[in-house]
Amino acid sequence: MSKKSLTPANHNAAEETHVLPLLPLKDIVVFPHMIVPVFINEELCINAVESALSGNRKIFLSAFKNPSDKEGDLKASLEPPFDVYDVGTVCTIMRTRKLSDGRIKVLVQGVNKAEVVGLDSSTGYPAVRVRKIDDMDLDAETAAVEAIVRSVRENLEKVVGLGKVLSPDIVMILEDVNEPGRLSDLIAANLGLKVHEAQSILALNSSIARLNKVHGFLAREIEVYQMQMQIQNQAKNEINRMQREHYLREQIRAIKTELGETEKDDTEGFWTQIEDKPMPTETKEEISRQIRRLERMHQDTSEASLTRTYIETVLSLPWGVKTTENLSMKNVQKVLDEDHYGLEDIKDRIIEFLAVKKLNKTAKSPIICFVGPPGVGKTSLGRSIARSMNREFERISLGGVKDEADIRGHRRTYVGAFPGRIVQAVKNCKSSNPIIMLDEIDKLTSDHRGDPSSALLEVLDPEQNKDFKDHYLGVPFDLSDVMFIANANTLSTIPAPLLDRMEVIELSGYAEEEKVIIANQYLIPKQIKESGLAEAGVSFSRTAVTTLINNYTQESGLRGLEKQIASVCRKLARGHAETQETEGKELPKDYKQTPATIQKHLRSKKYGHDFYHLEPTPGVALGLAYTTYGGKVLAIEANLIPSSKAGLVLTGQLGDVMKESAQAAFSYVKSRAESLGIARKRIEENEIHIHIPAGATPKDGPSAGVALASAMISAFTNIAPRPLTAMTGEITLLGKVLPIGGVKEKILAAIRQTMTLVILPEENRGSWDDLPQNAKKGIECHFVSHYDEVFDILFSAEEGVTHIRGGVRAPKDTDLAS
């Protein structure tokens, strides 16, 4: 109610008005003929009541428009302008009473509706000028009025029948009231409406309109009460069903008891298992506590099911259960030789561990990590180690794992929790000293759910994993007897702290001779058996196997070779089966495979010695790269482009490290141009473009520095490097050649591409010496420590030329001293 709405200019001056004290109400609307107690403790309100008592006991009651805003600040709200509704009720004060808490209880009775037309602020209390409001349709007596009255009465009876509690006096009064306005006011006053809903009824001047609005609220109440009754009935039926099921279960239990078929309580079995298993004291106390909780629970509740599952999981772990190890070094050596050819370093490491285990029974198991390209037998080697030592074997695939809970387990705070993969693997092995293979450990990832590689730090630490605590178990479990073997394709993606926990053993690729032996001893017999050709006399000649290796595979491992052998065997099996089916006779048991039959079965060869830069070309140097899939020969192409702005252009999807290596090589070449036989004018007037083909394949690493420098020198001098020569090594700004990794993979790649000479850094001489003789067959190796030595090998082999000094090529017979 703003000051503008209180201006009486819009009313007829002849209309009778009265000045009455104002008593604002916070949470109730008073209707005419309604008797209601009002509690007040504000001084202004008390003054208004006292003023009314001193006069004709009349007072005007109106509700606040926003009662929630008036709490704690009622005194300020009673100052003009008042935020109360314009339409209220003139009431008579029946009696007052002072309460012990300082408040005053005022009992009022509504007389008639009135509208505020003016404001009187000259008194010490809120006072307003009001005008009486009469209904416009008091004399309306039509069939429509009678119909709405009856409908309201019927709805009221339904509301009372559904559970609405009304005072008996009100019920009696309502039975005798037929006037629409009086009926609507009485019902609205006792229906428990919100302030704004009750005010919307009070503000209407038409008794029929008020009755229609009350009819709408009654219909809403009926709908609400019906929904409430429906919900109550559903809950009651559910409770009755549960009680009935419980009663029936008790009857079944009693019947079984009478028949002597009583089932033994599963908790008794839990207690027995606790006594039988050599668990730590802390674990026994926790499980005992959980069993006692289970005994107090109703067996059909979800919590009882979760608790029972937890107890069963803990008791199913192999507490103190170990398989008897085979510590015979001769037997272990025999088994490993049966399953794998070569791999002497790995076999020696296992034998060393057994020797230590024989002398020291409490020795910790090593944490081994096999690193090598795909298909070299990392996972199968772990399985063979377990078989040779008579231990259980379990493989855990870590590729793509990004949730820490996969390692440590889920906490038992929600339904569906379960132990981590480590505990589940030990549980599946039913032994506390298995061999667990952590497959693809280099492909772990992390996100907002945690870092699983960090969780593995505790698992792979012999000093910590003896008290490994899975989040689901909540009790320590000893993992110190577990032998963990990890495998990876590369070490670059393994975090340094995790890598520090492991002993890295590299599994390099296989040379052609090794592949031939492995194919004849392992792969071919296996595929012949799986194809159902064991009795068909299938055999592969040595040349057939070398054809498969050289023309249909190009890998460091054996996976692709095995796939090609399997493809040949399937085609043989199909022909064998079709011939038997059509001709109905046995075929001669002679299926000897030759290069011709291999080409017939597998069609045109996929690979071959058709490397696109075998011929010596100016500006092209052959580098050696190591990838997660094995070694590779890279043709590094350099071309000069006449330009006023000398510089270096790099293409071919090169990584940052390789780009920096190219910049270092370019700086070295420019700084040594004269001694390398390069005219300074050639560098200043040309832009050099370096490209490594296969631009869709990312390439990175520093080991191409020597090859990059060689390609640049060849382009600037227009002299082709020595043919069939591959090189690798990192170059510094001063020309030093630094060591690299993946020597065997690079050597094997060079052999596959028919290289005759390989240039390696001097510090990699030991890696070359460690290679088996069959991996060095047919190739020569030169070791260098400075690029000058590389230069002499690549560019001093022309007929009649031996060295370059001072930018001039000297014939071999020239006296350099002169």
C-alpha positions in Angstrom: 0.0 0.0 0.0 1.8 3.1 -1.3 1.1 6.7 -0.5 -0.5 7.1 -3.9 -3.0 4.3 -3.2 -3.9 6.0 0.0 -4.9 9.2 -1.6 -8.7 9.6 -1.2 -9.2 11.7 -4.3 -10.6 8.7 -6.3 -13.5 8.3 -3.9 -16.8 10.0 -3.6 -16.7 12.6 -0.9 -20.2 11.6 0.2 -19.0 8.1 1.0 -18.8 7.5 4.8 -15.2 7.0 6.1 -13.8 6.3 9.5 -10.4 6.7 11.0 -9.3 3.5 12.8 -6.1 2.2 14.4 -4.2 -0.2 12.1 -3.1 -3.6 13.4 -0.9 -5.3 10.7 -0.9 -9.1 10.5 2.1 -11.1 9.5 0.8 -14.6 8.7 -3.0 -14.5 8.7 -6.0 -12.9 6.9 -9.0 -12.1 9.1 -12.4 -12.5 7.4 -15.8 -10.9 8.6 -17.5 -12.9 11.4 -14.2 -14.7 12.2 -13.0 -14.8 15.8 -9.2 -15.1 16.1 -6.5 -14.4 18.7 -3.7 -12.1 17.7 -0.4 -11.8 19.6 1.5 -8.5 19.6 4.6 -7.2 21.4 5.5 -4.1 19.3 4.9 -0.8 21.0 3.1 0.8 18.0 0.7 -2.1 17.8 0.1 -2.0 21.5 -0.7 1.8 21.3 -3.1 1.0 18.4 -4.9 -1.6 20.5 -5.1 0.7 23.6 -6.5 3.5 21.4 -9.2 1.2 20.1 -10.1 0.1 23.7 -10.4 3.6 24.8 -12.9 4.3 22.0 -15.5 2.1 20.4 -13.1 -1.0 20.4 -13.0 -1.0 16.7 -9.7 -1.7 14.9 -8.6 -2.3 11.3 -6.7 -5.5 10.5 -4.8 -6.0 7.3 -2.0 -8.4 6.3 1.5 -7.5 5.2 2.0 -8.0 1.4 5.5 -9.6 2.0 5.4 -11.1 5.6 8.7 -12.8 5.2 10.4 -9.4 4.8 9.0 -8.0 8.1 10.6 -10.4 10.5 13.0 -8.6 12.8 12.2 -5.2 11.3 8.5 -4.8 12.1 8.9 -1.4 13.8 10.4 0.1 10.7 7.6 -1.4 8.5 5.0 0.3 10.7 6.2 3.7 9.6 4.5 5.3 6.6 4.1 4.2 3.9 2.7 0.9 5.1 3.3 -2.2 3.0 -0.1 -3.8 3.8 -3.0 -4.8 1.6 -5.6 -2.0 0.9 -8.5 -4.4 1.6 -8.8 -5.6 5.2 -11.3 -6.3 8.0 -12.8 -4.0 10.6 -12.8 -6.0 13.8 -14.1 -5.6 17.4 -11.7 -6.2 20.2 -13.5 -8.7 22.5 -10.8 -8.9 25.2 -7.1 -8.6 25.8 -4.7 -10.5 28.0 -1.1 -9.9 29.0 1.1 -13.0 28.8 4.1 -13.9 30.9 6.6 -13.5 28.0 5.7 -9.8 27.6 3.3 -10.3 24.7 -0.4 -9.2 24.6 -3.0 -11.6 23.4 -5.9 -9.8 21.6 -9.1 -11.7 20.8 -10.9 -10.0 17.9 -14.0 -10.7 15.8 -14.4 -9.6 12.2 -17.3 -7.2 11.5 -17.1 -6.1 7.9 -14.7 -5.6 5.0 -13.2 -2.2 4.5 -10.8 -0.5 2.1 -8.1 2.0 3.1 -8.6 5.4 1.5 -6.4 7.6 3.6 -3.5 7.6 6.0 -3.4 9.4 9.4 0.1 9.6 10.8 -0.6 12.4 13.4 -1.1 9.8 16.2 1.5 7.8 18.1 0.3 4.6 16.4 -0.5 3.6 12.8 -4.0 4.8 11.9 -5.9 4.7 8.5 -9.0 6.1 7.1 -11.2 3.3 5.8 -14.4 2.9 3.8 -16.8 0.0 4.3 -17.1 -2.4 1.4 -20.5 -4.2 0.7 -21.0 -7.1 -1.6 -22.5 -6.2 -4.9 -24.8 -9.3 -5.3 -26.3 -9.8 -1.9 -29.8 -10.3 -3.3 -28.8 -12.8 -6.0 -31.0 -15.9 -5.8 -30.7 -17.9 -8.9 -30.3 -21.5 -9.9 -26.6 -20.9 -10.7 -26.0 -19.6 -7.1 -27.8 -22.6 -5.6 -25.7 -24.9 -7.8 -22.4 -23.4 -6.7 -23.4 -23.4 -3.1 -24.3 -27.1 -3.3 -21.1 -27.9 -5.1 -19.1 -26.1 -2.5 -20.8 -28.0 0.3 -20.2 -31.3 -1.5 -16.5 -30.5 -2.0 -16.2 -29.5 1.7 -17.7 -32.8 2.8 -15.2 -34.6 0.5 -12.3 -32.7 2.1 -13.5 -33.5 5.6 -14.0 -37.1 4.6 -10.4 -37.3 3.2 -9.0 -36.2 6.6 -9.3 -32.4 6.8 -9.9 -31.5 10.4 -12.4 -28.7 11.1 -13.8 -27.4 14.4 -17.2 -29.0 15.3 -18.6 -25.5 15.9 -17.6 -24.4 12.5 -19.2 -27.5 11.0 -22.4 -26.7 12.8 -22.4 -23.1 11.7 -21.7 -24.1 8.1 -24.8 -26.3 8.0 -27.0 -23.3 8.7 -25.3 -20.8 6.4 -26.8 -20.4 2.9 -25.7 -16.9 2.0 -22.9 -17.2 -0.6 -20.7 -14.4 0.8 -20.9 -15.6 4.4 -20.3 -19.2 3.3 -17.2 -18.4 1.2 -15.7 -16.3 4.1 -16.2 -19.1 6.7 -14.7 -21.8 4.5 -11.8 -19.6 3.4 -11.1 -18.7 7.0 -10.8 -22.4 8.0 -9.2 -23.9 4.9 -5.7 -23.1 5.9 -4.8 -21.1 2.8 -1.7 -19.1 2.3 -1.8 -15.3 3.0 -1.9 -14.2 -0.6 -4.5 -16.9 -1.5 -6.8 -15.8 1.4 -6.3 -12.1 0.5 -7.3 -12.8 -3.1 -10.6 -14.1 -1.8 -11.1 -11.2 0.7 -10.5 -8.6 -2.0 -13.3 -9.7 -4.2 -16.5 -7.6 -3.8 -18.8 -10.2 -5.5 -20.0 -13.0 -3.2 -20.5 -15.3 -6.2 -16.9 -14.7 -7.3 -15.6 -15.4 -3.9 -17.6 -18.6 -3.7 -16.3 -19.7 -7.1 -12.7 -19.1 -6.0 -13.3 -21.0 -2.8 -14.7 -23.9 -4.9 -11.4 -23.9 -6.9 -9.3 -24.1 -3.7 -11.6 -26.9 -2.4 -11.0 -28.9 -5.6 -7.3 -28.5 -5.2 -7.4 -29.7 -1.6 -9.4 -32.8 -2.7 -6.7 -33.6 -5.3 -3.9 -33.1 -2.8 -5.6 -35.3 -0.2 -6.4 -38.0 -2.7 -2.7 -38.1 -3.8 -1.7 -38.2 -0.1 -4.0 -41.1 0.6 -2.7 -42.9 -2.4 0.9 -42.5 -1.2 -0.1 -43.6 2.3 -1.9 -46.7 0.9 1.2 -47.6 -1.2 3.5 -47.3 1.8 1.0 -49.4 3.9 0.8 -52.1 1.3 4.6 -52.3 1.1 4.9 -52.6 4.8 2.3 -55.3 4.9 4.1 -57.2 2.1 7.4 -57.1 4.0 5.7 -58.2 7.2 4.0 -61.0 5.3 7.2 -62.2 3.7 9.0 -62.1 7.1 6.2 -64.1 8.6 6.4 -66.7 5.8 10.1 -67.0 6.2 9.8 -67.5 9.9 7.2 -70.3 9.2 9.6 -71.9 6.7 12.4 -71.8 9.2 10.2 -73.3 11.9 9.0 -76.1 9.5 12.6 -76.9 8.6 13.5 -77.0 12.3 10.7 -79.5 12.9 11.9 -81.7 10.0 15.5 -81.5 11.1 16.6 -79.7 8.0 17.9 -76.5 9.7 20.6 -74.9 7.6 23.8 -74.0 9.5 24.2 -70.2 10.0 26.8 -68.9 7.6 28.3 -66.7 10.3 29.4 -69.9 12.1 31.4 -70.8 9.0 32.9 -67.3 9.0 34.1 -67.8 12.6 35.6 -71.2 11.6 37.5 -69.7 8.7 38.9 -66.9 10.9 40.4 -69.5 13.2 41.8 -71.6 10.3 43.5 -68.8 8.4 46.8 -67.3 9.5 45.6 -63.7 9.2 47.3 -60.7 11.1 45.8 -59.7 14.4 44.5 -56.4 12.9 42.7 -58.2 10.1 41.1 -60.8 12.5 39.8 -58.0 14.8 38.2 -56.1 11.8 36.6 -59.2 10.3 35.3 -60.3 13.8 33.8 -56.9 14.2 32.1 -57.1 10.8 30.7 -60.6 11.6 29.2 -59.4 14.9 27.6 -56.5 13.0 26.2 -59.0 10.5 24.7 -61.2 13.2 22.8 -58.2 14.6 21.4 -57.3 11.1 18.3 -58.6 9.5 19.6 -61.0 6.8 17.3 -59.5 4.1 18.6 -55.9 4.3 20.9 -54.5 1.6 23.5 -53.6 4.3 23.7 -57.2 5.4 24.3 -58.3 1.8 27.1 -55.8 1.4 28.7 -56.8 4.8 28.5 -60.5 3.9 30.1 -59.8 0.5 33.0 -57.9 2.2 33.6 -60.7 4.7 33.5 -63.4 2.0 36.0 -61.3 -0.1 38.5 -60.9 2.7 38.2 -64.6 3.8 38.7 -65.8 0.2 42.1 -64.2 -0.1 45.0 -66.6 0.1 46.2 -65.7 3.6 49.5 -67.5 4.1 48.8 -69.9 1.1 51.8 -70.4 -1.2 52.6 -72.7 -4.0 55.8 -74.8 -3.6 58.5 -73.2 -5.8 60.7 -75.2 -8.1 64.1 -73.9 -7.3 66.0 -76.3 -9.6 68.0 -74.1 -11.8 68.5 -76.9 -14.4 64.7 -77.4 -14.7 64.0 -73.7 -14.9 66.7 -73.4 -17.7 65.1 -76.3 -19.5 61.6 -74.9 -19.4 62.7 -71.4 -20.5 64.7 -72.9 -23.5 61.6 -75.0 -24.5 59.4 -71.9 -24.7 61.8 -69.3 -26.0 64.8 -69.2 -28.3 67.6 -66.8 -27.3 66.9 -64.1 -24.7 70.0 -65.2 -22.8 70.1 -62.0 -20.6 66.6 -62.6 -19.3 67.1 -66.3 -18.7 70.4 -65.5 -16.8 68.5 -63.0 -14.6 65.9 -65.5 -13.6 68.6 -68.1 -12.8 70.4 -65.5 -10.7 67.2 -64.9 -8.7 66.7 -68.6 -8.1 70.3 -68.9 -6.9 69.8 -66.0 -4.4 66.5 -67.6 -3.3 68.2 -70.9 -2.6 70.7 -69.2 -0.4 68.4 -66.7 1.2 64.7 -67.8 1.7 63.6 -64.3 2.7 65.0 -62.6 -0.4 62.7 -60.0 -2.0 61.3 -60.8 -5.5 62.7 -58.5 -8.2 60.5 -56.0 -10.0 61.4 -56.7 -13.7 60.2 -54.6 -16.6 60.6 -56.0 -20.1 60.9 -53.3 -22.7 60.7 -53.9 -26.4 58.7 -53.6 -29.6 55.4 -55.5 -30.0 55.6 -59.2 -30.8 58.9 -60.1 -29.3 57.4 -62.3 -26.6 57.2 -60.1 -23.5 53.9 -61.5 -22.1 54.6 -65.1 -23.1 58.0 -64.9 -21.4 56.3 -64.0 -18.1 54.0 -67.0 -18.5 57.0 -69.2 -19.1 58.8 -67.9 -16.1 55.8 -68.7 -13.9 55.6 -72.2 -15.4 59.3 -72.8 -14.9 59.2 -71.7 -11.2 55.9 -73.6 -10.5 54.1 -70.3 -9.6 50.6 -69.2 -10.5 50.4 -66.6 -13.2 47.9 -63.7 -13.6 48.0 -61.0 -16.2 46.7 -57.4 -15.6 46.2 -55.2 -18.6 47.0 -51.6 -17.7 46.5 -50.0 -21.1 44.1 -47.0 -20.8 43.7 -47.4 -17.0 43.1 -43.9 -15.6 41.3 -44.5 -12.3 43.4 -44.9 -9.2 40.7 -47.1 -7.7 41.6 -49.7 -10.3 44.8 -50.2 -8.4 43.9 -49.4 -4.8 40.3 -50.5 -4.9 37.0 -48.6 -4.3 36.1 -47.4 -0.8 33.1 -49.2 0.8 31.0 -46.1 1.0 28.7 -46.9 -1.9 27.0 -49.9 -3.5 29.1 -51.6 -6.1 32.5 -51.1 -4.5 35.1 -53.9 -5.2 38.8 -54.5 -4.6 41.5 -53.2 -6.9 43.0 -55.3 -9.7 46.1 -56.3 -7.7 44.0 -57.9 -4.9 41.7 -59.5 -7.4 44.6 -61.0 -9.2 46.0 -62.5 -6.0 42.5 -63.8 -5.2 42.2 -65.4 -8.6 45.6 -67.1 -8.2 44.6 -68.5 -4.8 48.2 -68.1 -3.8 50.1 -65.3 -2.1 53.3 -65.8 -4.2 52.1 -65.7 -7.8 53.7 -64.0 -10.8 51.6 -61.0 -11.9 52.3 -59.6 -15.3 51.6 -55.8 -15.5 50.9 -55.6 -19.2 51.3 -52.3 -21.1 52.5 -50.3 -18.1 53.7 -47.5 -20.4 50.1 -46.8 -21.5 48.7 -45.8 -18.1 46.9 -42.5 -18.1 45.5 -40.2 -15.4 42.5 -37.8 -15.0 40.4 -36.2 -12.2 39.9 -39.7 -10.6 43.6 -39.9 -9.7 46.9 -41.1 -11.0 47.2 -45.0 -11.2 51.0 -44.8 -11.9 51.4 -43.1 -8.5 49.3 -45.8 -6.8 51.6 -48.4 -8.3 54.6 -46.9 -6.5 53.5 -48.7 -3.3 52.6 -51.9 -5.0 56.1 -52.2 -6.7 58.1 -51.3 -3.6 59.2 -54.4 -1.6 59.7 -52.2 1.4 56.1 -51.0 1.4 54.0 -53.6 -0.2 54.3 -56.0 2.7 51.5 -53.9 4.3 49.6 -53.0 1.1 46.2 -51.7 2.1 43.5 -51.9 -0.5 40.7 -49.2 0.0 38.0 -51.9 -0.2 39.7 -54.3 2.2 40.7 -51.6 4.7 43.2 -54.1 6.2 46.9 -54.7 5.2 47.7 -57.6 2.8 51.3 -58.8 2.2 52.4 -58.5 -1.4 56.1 -59.0 -0.7 56.1 -62.6 -2.0 54.4 -61.6 -5.3 56.8 -61.4 -8.2 55.8 -58.5 -10.5 56.9 -58.5 -14.1 55.9 -55.4 -16.2 56.2 -54.9 -19.9 56.3 -51.9 -22.1 57.0 -50.8 -25.6 58.9 -47.7 -24.6 60.3 -46.1 -21.4 59.6 -42.5 -22.4 56.0 -42.5 -21.1 56.7 -44.2 -17.8 57.0 -41.7 -14.9 60.6 -41.5 -13.5 59.6 -42.5 -9.9 57.8 -45.6 -11.2 60.6 -46.5 -13.5 63.1 -46.2 -10.6 61.2 -49.1 -8.8 61.8 -51.5 -11.7 64.8 -53.3 -13.2 64.6 -52.7 -16.9 65.6 -55.5 -19.3 65.4 -54.7 -23.0 64.0 -57.3 -25.5 65.3 -56.2 -28.8 63.9 -57.5 -32.1 65.0 -60.7 -33.9 67.5 -61.0 -36.7 66.5 -63.0 -39.8 68.4 -66.1 -38.6 66.6 -66.0 -35.2 63.2 -65.6 -36.9 63.9 -68.6 -39.1 64.8 -70.8 -36.0 61.8 -69.5 -34.0 59.4 -70.1 -36.9 60.5 -73.7 -37.4 60.6 -74.6 -33.7 57.6 -72.8 -32.4 55.3 -70.8 -34.8 54.9 -73.3 -37.6 54.1 -76.4 -35.5 51.7 -74.3 -33.4 49.8 -73.0 -36.5 49.8 -76.4 -38.2 48.2 -77.9 -35.1 45.6 -75.1 -34.7 44.6 -75.5 -38.4 43.9 -79.2 -38.1 46.8 -80.1 -40.4 48.8 -82.2 -37.9 48.3 -85.4 -39.9 48.6 -83.7 -43.3 52.3 -83.6 -43.6 52.7 -79.8 -43.9 56.2 -78.5 -43.9 57.9 -75.2 -44.8 61.3 -75.0 -46.5 63.9 -72.6 -45.2 63.6 -70.5 -48.3 59.8 -70.3 -47.8 60.3 -69.0 -44.3 62.8 -66.4 -45.4 60.4 -65.4 -48.1 57.7 -64.8 -45.5 60.1 -62.9 -43.3 61.5 -60.6 -46.0 58.6 -60.2 -48.4 55.5 -60.3 -46.2 56.6 -58.8 -42.9 58.7 -55.9 -41.8 58.9 -55.9 -38.0 61.2 -56.5 -35.1 58.9 -59.0 -33.4 57.1 -62.2 -34.6 53.4 -61.3 -34.5 53.2 -60.4 -38.1 55.2 -63.5 -39.1 52.9 -65.7 -37.1 49.8 -64.1 -38.8 51.3 -64.9 -42.3 52.1 -68.5 -41.3 48.5 -68.9 -40.0 47.1 -67.4 -43.2 49.0 -70.0 -45.3 47.9 -72.8 -43.0 44.2 -71.7 -43.3 44.4 -71.8 -47.1 46.0 -75.2 -47.0 43.3 -76.4 -44.6 40.6 -75.1 -46.9 42.0 -76.8 -49.9 42.5 -80.0 -48.0 38.9 -80.0 -46.7 37.3 -79.1 -50.1 39.3 -81.9 -51.9 38.2 -84.4 -49.3 34.6 -83.2 -49.6 34.4 -83.3 -53.4 36.6 -86.3 -54.3 36.0 -88.3 -51.2 39.5 -89.6 -50.9 42.6 -89.0 -48.8 45.3 -86.8 -50.3 49.1 -87.5 -50.3 50.5 -86.3 -47.0 53.0 -83.9 -48.6 52.3 -80.2 -48.4 55.8 -78.8 -48.6 55.7 -75.0 -48.9 58.2 -73.2 -51.2 58.6 -69.6 -52.2 56.4 -70.2 -55.2 53.5 -71.7 -53.1 53.9 -68.9 -50.5 53.5 -66.3 -53.3 50.5 -68.3 -54.6 48.7 -68.3 -51.3 49.6 -64.7 -50.2 49.6 -63.0 -53.6 52.0 -60.2 -54.3 54.6 -59.5 -51.7 54.0 -56.6 -49.3 57.7 -55.6 -48.7 61.0 -56.2 -50.4 64.4 -54.7 -51.0 63.0 -51.8 -52.9 64.0 -49.0 -50.6 63.5 -45.9 -52.6 67.0 -44.4 -51.9 69.3 -47.4 -52.3 71.1 -45.6 -55.2 73.5 -42.9 -54.0 72.0 -39.5 -54.6 73.4 -36.0 -53.8 71.5 -34.5 -50.9 70.3 -37.8 -49.5 71.6 -39.4 -46.3 70.3 -42.6 -44.7 69.6 -42.4 -41.0 68.5 -45.0 -38.5 65.6 -44.5 -36.1 64.1 -46.4 -33.2 60.3 -46.5 -32.7 58.1 -48.5 -30.4 57.5 -50.9 -33.3 61.2 -51.5 -34.0 64.0 -49.9 -36.0 63.6 -48.1 -39.3 65.8 -46.6 -42.0 65.0 -43.0 -42.8 66.0 -41.3 -46.0 66.8 -37.7 -45.1 66.5 -35.5 -48.2 68.1 -32.1 -48.5 67.6 -29.7 -51.4 68.9 -26.2 -52.1 66.6 -23.4 -53.2 68.1 -20.2 -54.5 67.1 -17.4 -52.1 68.3 -14.1 -50.9 67.5 -15.2 -47.4 69.6 -18.1 -46.3 68.0 -20.4 -43.8 66.6 -23.8 -43.0 63.2 -25.3 -43.8 62.1 -28.5 -42.1 59.1 -30.7 -43.1 58.0 -34.3 -42.5 56.1 -34.1 -39.2 59.3 -33.6 -37.0 59.1 -33.2 -33.3 60.7 -30.4 -31.3 63.8 -32.5 -30.4 64.5 -33.4 -34.0 64.0 -29.8 -35.1 66.6 -28.7 -32.6 68.9 -31.4 -33.7 68.6 -30.1 -37.3 69.3 -26.6 -36.2 72.4 -27.8 -34.4 73.6 -29.7 -37.5 73.0 -26.7 -39.7 75.0 -24.5 -37.3 77.9 -27.0 -37.3 77.9 -27.2 -41.1 78.0 -23.4 -41.5 80.7 -23.0 -38.9 82.9 -25.7 -40.7 82.0 -24.9 -44.3 85.5 -24.3 -45.6 87.0 -27.4 -44.0 84.1 -29.4 -45.3 84.6 -28.3 -48.9 81.6 -26.0 -49.0 81.8 -22.6 -50.7 80.5 -19.9 -48.4 78.6 -18.4 -51.3 76.6 -21.6 -51.6 75.3 -21.2 -48.1 74.6 -17.5 -48.4 72.7 -17.7 -51.7 70.6 -20.7 -51.0 67.9 -21.8 -48.6 68.2 -25.5 -47.7 65.0 -27.6 -47.3 65.2 -30.7 -45.2 62.4 -33.3 -45.6 61.9 -36.7 -44.2 59.3 -38.7 -46.2 56.2 -40.2 -44.6 55.0 -36.8 -43.4 51.9 -38.3 -41.8 54.1 -40.2 -39.3 55.5 -38.2 -36.4 59.2 -38.4 -35.9 61.3 -37.2 -33.0 64.6 -37.8 -31.2 68.2 -36.4 -31.4 69.8 -39.5 -33.0 69.3 -38.2 -36.5 71.8 -35.4 -36.0 74.7 -37.1 -37.9 72.4 -38.0 -40.8 71.0 -34.5 -41.0 74.5 -32.9 -41.2 75.5 -35.5 -43.8 72.4 -34.6 -46.0 73.2 -30.9 -45.8 76.9 -31.4 -46.7 75.9 -33.6 -49.6 73.4 -31.0 -50.9 75.9 -28.1 -50.5 78.7 -30.0 -52.2 76.5 -31.8 -54.7 78.3 -35.1 -53.9 76.4 -38.2 -53.0 77.4 -40.0 -49.8 78.8 -43.5 -49.8 76.2 -45.9 -51.0 74.3 -48.4 -48.7 75.6 -46.6 -45.6 73.3 -45.9 -42.7 74.2 -43.8 -39.7 72.9 -42.8 -36.3 74.2 -40.5 -33.6 73.5 -37.1 -31.9 75.7 -34.3 -33.1 76.8 -31.2 -31.0 77.6 -27.7 -32.2 81.3 -28.6 -32.1 80.8 -31.8 -34.1 81.0 -34.3 -31.2 79.0 -37.5 -31.9 77.0 -38.6 -28.8 75.6 -42.1 -28.0 72.1 -43.3 -28.8 69.7 -46.1 -27.9 68.0 -49.0 -29.7 71.3 -50.2 -31.3 70.0 -53.7 -32.1 66.7 -52.5 -33.6 68.6 -50.1 -35.8 71.1 -52.7 -36.9 68.3 -55.1 -37.8 66.5 -52.4 -39.8 69.7 -51.7 -41.7 70.1 -55.4 -42.5 66.5 -55.5 -43.7 67.2 -52.7 -46.2 70.4 -54.4 -47.4 72.8 -51.8 -45.9 76.4 -52.9 -46.0 77.9 -50.3 -43.6 76.6 -48.8 -40.4 78.1 -45.8 -38.6 77.6 -45.8 -34.8 78.9 -43.5 -32.0 82.1 -44.7 -30.3 80.3 -45.0 -26.9 77.9 -47.6 -28.4 80.7 -50.0 -29.2 79.7 -52.1 -26.1 76.1 -52.4 -27.4 77.5 -53.7 -30.8 79.7 -56.2 -29.0 76.8 -57.5 -27.0 74.8 -58.3 -30.1 74.7 -62.0 -31.2 76.7 -62.8 -34.2 73.6 -63.6 -36.3 72.5 -60.0 -35.8 75.7 -58.6 -37.3 75.9 -61.0 -40.2 76.6 -59.3 -43.5 77.1 -55.8 -42.2 80.2 -53.7 -41.3 80.2 -51.2 -38.5 82.4 -48.1 -38.0 82.6 -46.3 -34.7 83.1 -42.5 -34.6 83.4 -39.9 -31.9 83.6 -36.8 -34.1 81.9 -35.8 -37.3 85.2 -35.5 -39.2 85.4 -39.3 -39.0 81.9 -39.6 -40.5 82.9 -37.2 -43.2 85.9 -39.2 -44.2 83.8 -42.4 -44.4 80.9 -40.9 -46.4 82.7 -38.4 -48.8 86.2 -39.7 -49.2 85.5 -43.0 -50.9 85.3 -41.6 -54.5 87.8 -42.9 -57.0 90.9 -40.8 -56.7 89.8 -38.8 -53.7 90.8 -39.5 -50.1 90.4 -36.3 -48.0 89.1 -32.7 -48.1 91.3 -30.1 -46.6 90.8 -26.3 -46.7 87.8 -26.6 -49.0 89.8 -28.3 -51.8 89.3 -32.0 -52.8 92.7 -33.6 -53.0 93.5 -36.7 -55.1 94.6 -39.8 -53.2 98.1 -39.5 -54.4 98.5 -35.9 -53.4 101.1 -35.1 -50.7 98.9 -33.4 -48.1 101.9 -32.2 -46.2 102.8 -29.9 -49.2 
